[in-house]
Amino acid sequence: MRVAIAEENDHVSLHFGRTRNYLFVDFEDGKVISKKLVPNPGAVNHSPGQLPAFIAENKADWIIAGGMGPMAVNLFMQNNIRVVTGVQGSTEDVIQRIIDGTLEGGQSLCDHAHMSAEEHEHHHENVHG
């Protein structure tokens, strides 16, 4: 399983689209087998769909961020990438919570319009490495 974490200064970024980097973490049998920090190609300016396509090209199964707008959520869902927002803390803590099966999302922390109930539902799934 590959998880992309919106990363800023070793912490989960509040907004996936404006983050400096994405940390791609590969899990196998409940363990981290690789980590790769990749600069956000759209950190300064990006068009709708650019970053979900970038995450999909990097073969992520999940995207984790503090917040995300409803359009991005829909684009990730169209690419079969599960979305978890409302996550805060250090990336190492998030990785440990994935391994432990205790990572839970919550309400998106960015300033986009609130999502519909159907979109919001996807943000409470548990990720388990």
N, C-alpha and C positions, 0 to 999 in steps of 0.2 A: 504494500500500500504506500502511495506517495501523497504526502501532505504539503501544501504550500501555506506558509505563514507570512502574512504581511508584517515586515520587520522594520523597526526603527530603533536604533541604539540598543539592541539586544532585548527589545520588548515588542509586544504585539502592537502594531500601528492602529490608531483609531480609525483610519480610513484606508481601505485597501488600495484605492486608486492613487493616493498621494504619498504612499509609503516610499521610502528610499530603496528598499530591497524586498525580495521574496526569499525566504529560507525554505528550500525544498528538502524535506526529510523523508527518507525511505525507511519503512518498518518491515520487519519480517520476524515472525514468531515472537511478537511482543518486544522486539529489540530494535534499536536504531542501527541500521547498517550503513547509512551514508547521510551526509548533510552537504548542501551546496547553497551558498549565498549568491544570489543573482541580482544585479541592479535592476530596478524597475525601469523599463524602456519608455514608460509614459509618465514618469514622476512629475515632470514639468508641464507637459501638455499631452493629453491622449484623447482619442476619439472613442465614442461609444463602441464597445465590442472589441477594441484593441487588446485590452488587458485580459479579458476572459479567453480570447484566442491565444494569447501568450502563455497563460497558465495551462491551457489545454495542450498546446504544443510541447510543453514541458512535462506532459503526462501525469499531472496531478489528479488524484481522485477526490481530494478535499481542498477547500480554501478556508483559511481561518483568518479572521480580522476583527478588529474592534467594531467597525461599522462598514456598511455598504448600502448603496441605493438599490431600489427595487428593479431598475433596468438591468443592472449588473447581476443581481440575483437570478433574474430570468435567463440571462445569457449563459450564466454558469450552469443552470439547470438544463438548458438546451444542449450543453456539451457534456451532460452526465457527470458534472462535478458537484459534489455536495458542498453546501455552504454552512459555515458556522460563524455567526457574528456575536457581538456582545462579549467577546473574550478579552480579558485584560491580564497583564502580568508579563514576566520575563518569558522569552522563548523557551528557555531551559525548563521552566516550571510548566509551560504548556506541553512540551514534549513529555515530561514526566506524567502529567495528567492523562495524556493520550495512552501511554504505556499502562498506567494504572486503570484505565477505563473510566476515569472520573471527569473528563473534560466535558463541560456543558456550555452551551451558548446561551445567549439572552437577547435582550432588545438591542438592536443596532445602535451603536454609539455615535454615528455620524449625523450630520444635520440635514440629510435628505428627508423628503416627505415619508411619512409612516407607511409601511407596507400593508398589503392586504393580509387577512388572516391566513390564507393559503400559503403565501410567501413566508410569513412569519413562522409558520409551523416548522419549516425546514431548519430553523436556526436553533432548535433545541435538541437535535439529534446528538447522540454520543458518538465520539470518534474513539475507536479502540485499536491500538497498534498491535 
